[in-house]
Amino acid sequence: MTIQRFETGPRMSQVVVHGDTVYLAGVVAGKAAGESVTRQTQEILSIIDGHLAKAGTDKSKLLTATIYLTDMKTFGEMNAVWDGWVSGGNTPARATVQAALAAPQYNVEIMVTAAR
């Protein structure tokens, strides 16, 4: 079985496809870094849509999602965006945790796995 990699760098690939499973690296907001959790979540979900499309799938086929927040007080703010984006009736298994992220301007990071 082949493995496809997209946006591959020396440290990691943004997207890895093995068989009919698509793995995304954790996604942070580049343009909205330092902005609100709402704005960062919107950008992240847009990036995820693009990555999934490159791999031949979409958000209706999400299997799992892990969401990292720097402050759980922003859980509701992030969920307001997530709830408007996620495919109704096709919600993934999900965990949300509080964690320090790679740089202080990032308040949200989301990592998903999807089927094709």
N, C-alpha and C positions, 0 to 999 in steps of 0.2 A: 504494500500500500504506500502510495507516495505522500510526501509532506510538501505543502506549498507554504511559502512565507512571503509576506508583503511588508513593505517599509522596514526592511531589515538593516540593522546597523551592527556595529561591532559588539554591542552589549545585549541587544534584544531585537525582536521583531514585534511590530505592532499587531500583526495578525498572523496566526498560524492555523492552517487547515490540515487536518488529518482525517482521511475518510470523509464522513459526513458531519464532522464536528469542527466548529470554528471557535478558536480561542483568541480573545483579545487581551492585550496587555492592559494594565491600568491606564485610564485616560484622564488627563487633567486639562484644564482650560488654558490655552496659551494666550489668546487674545484677551480673555476676560480675567486673567490672573490679577489678583488684588481687588477685584470687584465683588459684588454681592454673591452669596451662595446661589441665589436665583439665577443670576447671569452666568455664573460658572457652570451650573448644572445644565442650563440650556445649551451652552456651547459644547459641553461634553457629550450630551445626548445626540447632538447634530454630528459630531465626529464619529460617534458609535454608529449612527445610521450609515455614514459613508464607508466606514470599515466593513460593516456587514454587507453592504452592497458589493464592494470589491470581491468579497468572498462568495458571492452568489446567494445571499440569504437576507433576512430582515428581522426586525424586532419581534415579529409575530412568532418567531422560532427560537426565542431566547429560552435557554435551559436554566441558567443560574446567573445571578448578579451579586457582586460584593461591592458595597458602597462604603467608602471611608470618608468620615467627616472629622474635621479638626475640633469641632465643638458640637456635641449632641443637642445643644439648644437650637441649632439650625435644622434639626431633623424635619420639622414641619415645613419649613421653607423649601428644603430640597424635595420633600414628598409632594408638595404642590406642583412642582414642575414634572417630577417623575410620573405622577398620576395622570397628568394630561398627555404624556408621551407614550407610556406603555400600552401595548396592544390588549384591549379588553378581552377577557376570556383566555388570554395566552400569557398570563403573568408568570415570570420565572420563580424558581426557588430563590430566596434572597436573604442576605444578611447585611446589616448596617452596623458599623463599628466606629468608635472614636479612635483616631490615631494621629500621630504627628506625621505630616507628609514631607516630601523631599525638599520643599522650599516654603518659606512662610507666606508667600503670595497665593499658595494653593490651599483652598478650604474644602475641596471636594475631589475625590478620585473614584472612578467607577470602572470595574472590571467585569466583563460578561463572557459567557460561553453560549454558543447557539448551535442549533442543528441546521443543516442545509436542506 
